[in-house]
Amino acid sequence: MPIEGNLEYALARVHARQGQRLDALDWHRLEAARDLGLYLAGLRATALADWVGAFDAEYDCHTFERSLRARWRRYVDAVTSWHPLAFQAWLAWLAWLPELSLLSQLARPEPAPAWMLADPVYGPVAPGTPVERAAALANTALAPLARGLISGTSAATAWAQHWHALRPRLEGRTQSYLARLLRVVERHEQDLQHASDSSELLRSELAGRIQRLLRLAAGTVIVSVCHLALVALDLERLRGGLARRCLFGAQQSEHL
């Protein structure tokens, strides 16, 4: 049974977590390590230690990815639990946002790859046709996305539709900051479509805009949404760092 939280308490905890995020200099120091083992050792000396504490340099990319997805879901659940019940379902749905590319793969008729079959969330629904996968997905926490597998609706669109359906009534100031956040994200998506080179700079610009909005939205639940968005961007950078070192080792080339 969900526990009723308090918005003031939740925002205090969110700001404390926000203050623990790595800054540009922290990332620069980490990314100087080209070897996976050294990179993991560096991470364990930062605020990201809880995310990678049990990681082993012998892991493959899929194991890293699977573990980070599970940790992200737990983090969103923890942040959600600090909030009033009215916000909890809406915030909790953010746990699935970074995983939409996996759901897009389930909509394809090809057999699921072995790494997906090994995933504790997606493995049980991955076998069979898209219709069979949709039926299996309907019995999980991702049930609102099941119809999209066979209707042609993109996973991102189906996710957004359900997120908006879960949105509680927001007072005017909160609603205006949410609208601004959505415009920031939409602008980023448009910029990505026209990017001809690395998207690292665009992600950095997105993080800067969200950080500014987080400060402006002080006292509203949008602070929590912005914080989770920034943590998701940090994890995207972490995933890239792990993948490059896992696949290419000391020969990998950074483009940051």
C-alpha positions as CSV (number, residue, x, y, z in Angstrom):
1,M,0.0,0.0,0.0
2,P,1.5,3.4,-1.0
3,I,2.5,5.7,1.9
4,E,1.3,9.3,1.8
5,G,4.2,11.7,1.5
6,N,4.5,15.4,1.9
7,L,5.5,17.7,-0.9
8,E,7.7,20.0,1.2
9,Y,9.5,17.0,2.6
10,A,9.8,15.4,-0.9
11,L,11.3,18.6,-2.4
12,A,13.8,18.9,0.4
13,R,15.0,15.3,-0.3
14,V,15.0,15.9,-4.1
15,H,17.2,19.0,-3.6
16,A,19.6,17.1,-1.5
17,R,19.9,14.4,-4.2
18,Q,20.2,17.1,-6.8
19,G,23.2,18.5,-4.9
20,Q,24.9,15.1,-5.1
21,R,24.9,15.0,-8.9
22,L,28.3,15.0,-10.7
23,D,29.4,18.3,-12.2
24,A,31.4,18.8,-15.4
25,L,34.8,18.5,-13.7
26,D,33.7,15.2,-12.0
27,W,32.7,13.8,-15.4
28,H,35.9,15.0,-17.0
29,R,38.0,13.2,-14.4
30,L,36.0,10.0,-14.8
31,E,36.2,10.0,-18.5
32,A,40.0,10.3,-18.5
33,A,40.0,6.6,-17.5
34,R,39.9,4.6,-20.7
35,D,40.1,1.1,-19.0
36,L,36.8,-0.3,-17.8
37,G,38.2,-1.4,-14.4
38,L,39.7,2.1,-13.8
39,Y,36.4,3.7,-14.9
40,L,34.4,1.6,-12.4
41,A,36.9,2.3,-9.6
42,G,36.5,6.0,-10.3
43,L,32.7,5.8,-10.3
44,R,32.8,4.1,-6.9
45,A,34.5,7.2,-5.5
46,T,31.7,9.4,-6.6
47,A,28.0,9.9,-5.8
48,L,27.3,7.3,-8.5
49,A,28.7,4.6,-6.3
50,D,25.3,3.3,-5.4
51,W,24.5,2.8,-9.1
52,V,27.6,0.7,-9.9
53,G,28.7,-0.7,-6.6
54,A,28.2,-4.3,-7.5
55,F,29.4,-4.0,-11.1
56,D,32.2,-6.1,-12.3
57,A,34.7,-5.4,-15.2
58,E,33.8,-8.8,-16.6
59,Y,30.2,-7.9,-17.2
60,D,29.1,-7.5,-20.8
61,C,27.1,-4.5,-22.1
62,H,23.8,-6.2,-21.7
63,T,24.4,-7.0,-18.1
64,F,25.4,-3.4,-17.4
65,E,22.3,-2.1,-19.2
66,R,19.9,-4.5,-17.4
67,S,21.4,-3.6,-14.0
68,L,21.1,0.1,-14.7
69,R,17.5,-0.2,-15.8
70,A,16.6,-2.0,-12.5
71,R,18.5,0.6,-10.4
72,W,16.7,3.4,-12.3
73,R,13.3,1.9,-11.5
74,R,14.2,1.6,-7.9
75,Y,15.4,5.2,-7.8
76,V,12.1,6.5,-9.3
77,D,10.1,4.4,-6.9
78,A,12.1,5.9,-3.9
79,V,11.6,9.4,-5.1
80,T,7.9,8.8,-5.8
81,S,7.3,7.5,-2.3
82,W,8.3,10.8,-0.8
83,H,5.4,12.6,-2.5
84,P,1.7,13.0,-1.8
85,L,-0.4,10.1,-3.1
86,A,-1.9,12.4,-5.8
87,F,1.4,12.6,-7.5
88,Q,2.7,9.1,-7.1
89,A,1.3,7.2,-10.0
90,W,2.2,10.1,-12.4
91,L,5.8,10.2,-11.1
92,A,6.1,6.4,-11.0
93,W,5.4,6.1,-14.7
94,L,8.6,7.9,-15.4
95,A,10.4,4.7,-14.4
96,W,9.6,3.2,-17.8
97,L,10.6,6.2,-20.0
98,P,14.3,5.2,-20.7
99,E,13.1,1.7,-21.8
100,L,10.9,2.6,-24.7
101,S,13.4,1.5,-27.3
102,L,13.1,-2.1,-25.9
103,L,9.3,-1.9,-26.3
104,S,9.8,-0.8,-29.9
105,Q,11.8,-3.9,-30.6
106,L,8.9,-6.0,-29.3
107,A,6.6,-4.5,-31.9
108,R,8.8,-6.1,-34.7
109,P,8.0,-9.5,-36.0
110,E,11.6,-10.8,-35.6
111,P,12.5,-13.2,-32.8
112,A,13.7,-11.4,-29.7
113,P,17.5,-11.4,-29.1
114,A,19.0,-13.6,-26.4
115,W,19.9,-10.6,-24.2
116,M,16.2,-9.5,-24.1
117,L,15.0,-13.0,-23.3
118,A,17.4,-12.9,-20.3
119,D,15.8,-9.7,-19.0
120,P,13.6,-10.3,-15.9
121,V,11.0,-7.7,-17.1
122,Y,11.0,-8.2,-20.9
123,G,12.1,-11.9,-21.1
124,P,8.7,-13.3,-20.1
125,V,6.9,-11.3,-22.8
126,A,9.5,-11.4,-25.6
127,P,8.7,-14.8,-27.2
128,G,6.2,-15.1,-29.9
129,T,4.6,-12.7,-32.3
130,P,3.8,-9.0,-31.6
131,V,0.2,-10.0,-30.9
132,E,1.3,-12.6,-28.4
133,R,3.7,-10.2,-26.8
134,A,1.0,-7.6,-26.5
135,A,-1.2,-10.2,-24.7
136,A,1.6,-11.0,-22.3
137,L,2.4,-7.3,-21.7
138,A,-1.2,-6.7,-20.7
139,N,-0.5,-8.7,-17.6
140,T,2.4,-6.5,-16.4
141,A,3.0,-3.0,-15.1
142,L,3.4,-2.0,-18.8
143,A,-0.1,-2.9,-19.7
144,P,-1.0,0.6,-21.0
145,L,1.6,0.2,-23.7
146,A,0.3,-3.2,-24.9
147,R,-2.0,-2.0,-27.6
148,G,0.7,0.0,-29.2
149,L,2.6,-3.2,-30.1
150,I,-0.2,-4.1,-32.6
151,S,-1.8,-0.8,-33.4
152,G,1.2,0.9,-34.9
153,T,1.3,3.5,-32.1
154,S,4.9,4.3,-31.1
155,A,6.0,3.3,-27.7
156,A,6.9,6.9,-26.9
157,T,3.4,8.1,-28.0
158,A,1.7,5.4,-25.9
159,W,3.8,6.2,-22.9
160,A,3.1,10.0,-23.2
161,Q,-0.6,9.4,-23.5
162,H,-0.8,7.3,-20.4
163,W,1.5,9.8,-18.5
164,H,-0.9,12.6,-19.3
165,A,-3.9,10.5,-18.3
166,L,-2.2,9.9,-14.9
167,R,-1.5,13.6,-14.3
168,P,-3.2,14.9,-11.2
169,R,-4.8,18.3,-11.1
170,L,-2.1,21.0,-11.0
171,E,-2.4,24.5,-9.9
172,G,-1.7,27.3,-12.4
173,R,2.0,27.9,-11.7
174,T,2.8,24.2,-11.6
175,Q,0.9,23.7,-14.9
176,S,2.8,26.5,-16.6
177,Y,6.2,25.0,-15.6
178,L,5.1,21.6,-16.8
179,A,4.2,23.2,-20.2
180,R,7.6,24.8,-20.3
181,L,9.4,21.5,-19.5
182,L,7.5,19.8,-22.3
183,R,8.4,22.5,-24.8
184,V,12.1,22.1,-23.7
185,V,11.9,18.3,-24.4
186,E,10.1,18.8,-27.7
187,R,12.8,21.3,-28.8
188,H,15.5,18.8,-27.9
189,E,13.8,16.1,-30.0
190,Q,13.6,18.4,-33.0
191,D,17.2,19.4,-32.6
192,L,18.2,15.7,-32.5
193,Q,16.4,15.1,-35.8
194,H,18.6,17.7,-37.5
195,A,21.9,16.8,-35.7
196,S,24.6,15.8,-38.1
197,D,27.2,15.0,-35.5
198,S,27.5,13.7,-31.9
199,S,24.4,14.5,-29.8
200,E,26.5,15.0,-26.7
201,L,26.4,18.8,-27.0
202,L,22.6,18.7,-27.5
203,R,22.2,16.6,-24.3
204,S,24.4,19.1,-22.4
205,E,22.2,22.0,-23.6
206,L,19.1,20.0,-22.6
207,A,20.5,19.4,-19.2
208,G,21.2,23.1,-18.8
209,R,17.7,24.1,-19.7
210,I,16.2,21.6,-17.4
211,Q,18.5,22.7,-14.6
212,R,17.4,26.3,-15.0
213,L,13.7,25.3,-15.0
214,L,14.2,23.3,-11.9
215,R,15.4,26.4,-10.1
216,L,12.5,28.5,-11.5
217,A,9.9,25.9,-10.5
218,A,10.9,25.9,-6.8
219,G,8.2,24.7,-4.5
220,T,6.3,22.7,-7.1
221,V,6.4,19.0,-8.1
222,I,8.0,20.0,-11.4
223,V,11.3,20.2,-9.4
224,S,11.0,16.4,-8.9
225,V,10.2,15.8,-12.6
226,C,13.2,17.9,-13.6
227,H,15.4,16.1,-11.2
228,L,14.4,12.7,-12.5
229,A,15.0,14.0,-16.1
230,L,18.5,15.2,-15.1
231,V,19.3,11.9,-13.4
232,A,18.1,10.0,-16.5
233,L,20.5,12.2,-18.6
234,D,23.4,11.3,-16.2
235,L,22.6,7.6,-16.6
236,E,22.5,8.0,-20.3
237,R,26.1,9.4,-20.1
238,L,27.1,6.6,-17.7
239,R,25.7,3.9,-20.0
240,G,27.6,5.4,-22.9
241,G,30.8,5.4,-20.8
242,L,30.4,1.8,-19.8
243,A,29.5,0.6,-23.3
244,R,32.5,2.3,-24.9
245,R,34.9,0.8,-22.4
246,C,33.2,-2.6,-22.4
247,L,33.3,-2.9,-26.2
248,F,36.6,-1.1,-27.1
249,G,38.6,-1.0,-23.9
250,A,41.7,1.2,-24.0
251,Q,41.2,1.7,-27.8
252,Q,37.9,3.5,-27.4
253,S,37.7,7.1,-28.4
254,E,35.9,9.7,-26.4
255,H,33.7,12.3,-28.1
256,L,32.6,14.4,-25.2
